[in-house]
């Protein structure tokens, strides 16, 4: 992975390159930002630049033996840690990254801006499987970093917030007393669940959304999209390449999320309890979907859908307040918002968002999805029916 392969982020790229050229490489760095902003790509490009034999002032050479190995994520001193699903009981394999490394490498090379949910769904047999970095992984990290190396030993940890407490505590010791020429690159989307002691020992590299200008240029040059469409997609994506992929591909999953959001809001507003039960059943079905455009809703899909709902509530609040120039809605979402936005106003939007966020947190902690979602529907029912009373 070279810096030239990454959309935008010129300021971050320059900062990383300067740290190498000025010999100011911090031994532990936290790349923080959404997957679609290019956080993982920046970490991998940085690792390649550090070990490149002929680096230029702007990028790794891409041609030396080290770069060729790094481009395939096969460099011997590049170690990769990432969340994995649980292995079946009695399996001879441990639930560690090395057991899934070939699949993960191919997955990332094919989908540079891929999400963790997409990764877990691609390898997990159960629909509600959750990716974790378990305690067995920490022993592997210690073993690998204790080996001798001629170059920098680079440990890339994708989603460190998925480490359990024991793993995180063992990692903390390594961060406090690192081996010589060892570099930790932690790539996270949400630092709130990480140990504060780990955060305090890492140098923050905050990755912002991709600028609209960089996004438009990339859509035109890399995907052949005409200028007007590129502007539209860039505005709707909010600087997130994953949003771009969804809009361009118009995936069945994305369409289904919108359809379910419409069903959910109508059920929440309805006085009929049966309608609420029906939509909850649709959101918790673990049976394999028969229809080509259907979505199998495991726990990770439920969380992704609730995140989509929170975005839609915010967008409808913006429309309600007549700030349509700030809206990021596609054609179908904008059409629905014409009538729905009047039900989302400053006096109930925060309460609705809190209900969705609370449901997300409970489902993430393995609570019964049916109970959580039904309770959410009952509460949102009250808020949707609150009249809007503008301040005098």
N, C-alpha and C positions, 0 to 999 in steps of 0.2 A: 504494500500500500504506500503510494507516494502522496505528498501534499497536493500535487497537481490533480489527483483523482477526486479530491474532496471539493464539494460545492461551497464556494464562499469561504468565510472565516479567515480572511487574510490577516487580521490583527492577531488572532490566536496563533496562526502559522508562524508569523514573524517572531512572536514572543518565544515560541518553542525553539525555533532555529537559533535565535540569538542566545538562548540559554546554553545551547551546545557549543556554539562558536566562542562564547565567552567563558566556557568551562564552569557554568553555574547550574549544573544539573542537580536538582533536589532529589534525594534518594526515595522520596515517597510523594506522589502527586495524585490529586483527585480530580478527574475530568467529570464535571457535573453539568448535566443538561439532558434534554430529551434525546432519545435514540435518533429521531429524524433530523436532529441538528448536526449530526456527524461526530458525536463524542467518541465512539469506539474507533472510527476511522482516524480521527486525529491522534489517538493514543498509538495506534498501530503504525501510522506514518511517522510519528515521533520516534518510535522504537526502531524503525528502519533507518531513519536519518542518523540516529546515534551510532548504529553499527555499520553504516555504509563506509566502504573503503575509499570512495572518491566523492564525498559530498560537495555540492556547489553552494553558493550563497542563498539559494532559494529552495533546494530540494535534494533528495538523495539521487544518486546517479541512475538507479534502476537497472544497471547492467553488470555491476560487479557480482562475484559469487554470493556475497552476503545479501545483496538486494534481490537476487533471483530466488534465494531460499526464503527470504522474508515475504516476497510477493505471494508465495504459496503457503505462508505460515508454517514453514518447515525448518526455520533456523534453529539449530540445536540449543541455543541459549535463550530462546523465546519460550516462556512457559505460559500456558493459558488456563485460567480457572473461570468457570461459569456455572450457573445453576443447572442442575440436572434433575430429572424425575426420579422417584424412588425405584429401586430394582425389585423384582419379585422376591418374595420370601424364599430363602433357601438357595438363591442364586450364588454361583461361585464368583460373580463380579461384585465389586463395591460400587456404591453410588458416588463415583468421583469423576472429574472431568476427563481424565485419560481414557475412561471406558467409552466416552462419547466423542472423543476428539476428532476422529475422521469425519463423523457426521457434522459436527459443529463447524469445522473448518470449511467444508464444502458448502454448508448452509450460509455462512457469512460471506464467502467469496461470491456466491450466487446472489445474495441479498445483502449488500453492504449496509443498508439502513434498516435491517430487519429488527423486529421487536422480540423481547424475551417471550412474550406470549406465543408468537409465531414459532419460535424455536422449540418451546416445550410441546406445543401441539404437533410438531413434525416428528417427534421421537417418542412421545408418551402414548401408551396403549389406552390409558383411562382418560376420559374427557375432562375430569376434574383434577387431574394430576397437577401438582404445583412444583415449580423448580426451586431447589434449595442448594446451598453450599454447606455440606454437612461436616461433622467433626473429622471424619476420615480424610477429608481434603486437606486439613491443616497439617497432618502428618506427611502427606505428599509434598506440600509446599516446603516444609522444613527439610525434607530429604533432598529435594531438587536444588534448593538454594545452598545447601552445604557442599555441593559438588564444585570442583574447580572449573574455571572458565577462562578462556583467553580474552574474551570481550565482556561487555556488560551482560550480566544475567538479568533479564527483564521478565518480571512477573506481571502479566496483565490480568486483572481480576474484573470481569464483567459482572455487574450487579452485586457489589459487595454488601449492599443492604439485605441481600438474601442469605447472608451468613448467619448461622445460629450462634448463640452466645459463646459456646465453647470454642468454635472456630475463630470467632472474632478476637477472643482473649489470647489465643495462641499467636494469631497474626500480630497482635499488639506488641508482643515481646520481640518479634522480628523487626518491627518498625522502630522500636526503641534501640535495639542493638543489631543493626543490619550487617550482613556480610559485606566484605569489600567488593566494590564494583557491582552492587546489586541495586536494581531500580524497581520500585513498585509503581505501577500505573493502575489506579483504581478508576473504573468507569461506572458512574452511578447516575441514576435519574432522580432519586430522592434521598437526600442525606439525613432526613429527620429520624429514620429508624436505625441509623448507624451509631456505634458507640462514640460518645463524645471524645473519649481519649484517642480513638483512631483519627477522628476529624482534626483534632488538635496537632497531630503529628504528620499531617499531610499538607502539601502546598496546593491550594485551590486553583484549578484552571476552570473558570466558569465559562461554559460554552453557550453563547446566545443563539437565538433563532437566526436562521439564514436571512440576510437582507433581501428585500424585494428585488433590488437591481441584480444581485447575484443569482437569485432564483430564476428571474426572467431570462437572463443570459444563458444559464445552464439548460433551461427547458428548450430554448431555441437551438443551441449548439449541439446538445447531447440527444435530444428527443425529437428534433425537427418540428416542434410545435410553433405555429405562427404567432406573431407578436401579440395580437389582441387576446388570443386564447391563453398565451403565457402570462399576460398581465392578470387575467381572471383567475387562473389556477394559483398564481403566486399569492394573490390577495386572500383567497379562500384557505390556502394551506397554512397561513400564519407562520411561514418560515420553517415548515416541517416537511422533510422529504417523504415521510411515511404518508402524510395527508395527500401529498402530490400523487403518490402511487395509487391510493384509493380512488382519487378523483379521475385519474387518467384511465385506470383499468375498470372503473365503475364496478367493483367487485360485488358479487352476490351478498357477501357478508355485510358490506357497507349499506347496500340497499335494504337488507333485512333489518339492520339496526334502526334505520329511519322508519320503516314500517312498524316495527315493534314499539318505537317511541310514540308514534301516533296512537297505536292501540293502548299503550300504557296510560297516556295522558287522558284518553277518552274514558278508559276504565276507572281511573282515579277520580274523574269528575262525576261519573255516573253514580246514582244512588243505589244501583243494583250490585249487591255483593257478589252475585254469580259472575258478573263481568270481570270483577277484580280477580276472582279465583281462576278464571279462564286464562287471563294474561299471565298470572303467576305460574300456572301450569306450563304455558308456552316457554317461559323463561327458565324453567327448572327441569325440562325434559332431558333425560340422559339417553333416550333411545336414539339410535342412528337415524338421521334424517333421510327420508325417502325422496322428497322433492329435490330437484337439482339446485334450487335456490334457497333451500332451507339451511338453518344453522343449528348445529348440535350445541346445546348450551351446557357446558361444564362450568366449573367455578371460575376459570380464567376468562371465559367468554362473558360470564355474568359481570365480572369486574370491568371488562372492556366496554360492555354495553352501558353500565352505570356511568362510566367516565364520559361516554358519548352523550348520555342524558344530561349530565351536568353542563357540558358544552352547549347543548341545545337550549337549556334554560337560560344560560347567560346571553346567548345570541338573541333569544326572544325578548329578554329584558332590554337589551340595547335597542331592538326594534320598537318596543313599547315606548321608549324614551325618545323616539324619532332621531336616533343617531345612526341612521341606516348606512352612512358612509363608512362606519366602523364594522358593519356586519360581515361575517364570513360564512355565508350560507350558499349551498348549491341551489340549483333551480327548484328541485322538489321541496327542499327545506324552506326556501323563501316563499313558495306558494302556500305551504301549510302555515307559516308564520303570519301570513296576512290576517288570518282569523284568530290564531292561537295566541299571538303576542299580547292581546288585550287582557289575557288571564294571568300574565306574568308581569308583576309590577314591583316597585320598590318596597311595598309593605309585606309581600309574601315571598319574593324571590330567594331571600337568604334562608328562610325557613325550609323551602323546598330543596334548596341546595344542601342544607344540613341533613335533611332526611336521606337524600341520595348518597351523600358522603358517609353517613352513619351506616347505611346498608352496605356500602362498599367495604368499609372497615370490618363489619361483622362477618361478611362473606369471606374476606381475606383471612379471618381467624377461624374459619371452618364452622361457623354457626349454620344452623339449618336454613338453607336458602329460601325454602317455601315460607317458613315462619317470618323470616326477616323481610322478604319482599311483600308479603301480605300486610304486615304491620306498616311498612312504608306506604303502601297504597292507601290504607285507611287514614294515615296522617296527612298525606298529600291531598286527599279529598277535602279536608277542612281548609287547607291553605288555598287551593284553587278557587274555592267559593268565597274567599274573602273579597269584599268589594274594595275597589281602589278609591281612596279618599285623598285627592291631591291636597297638598298643603295650601292654606289660604294666604 
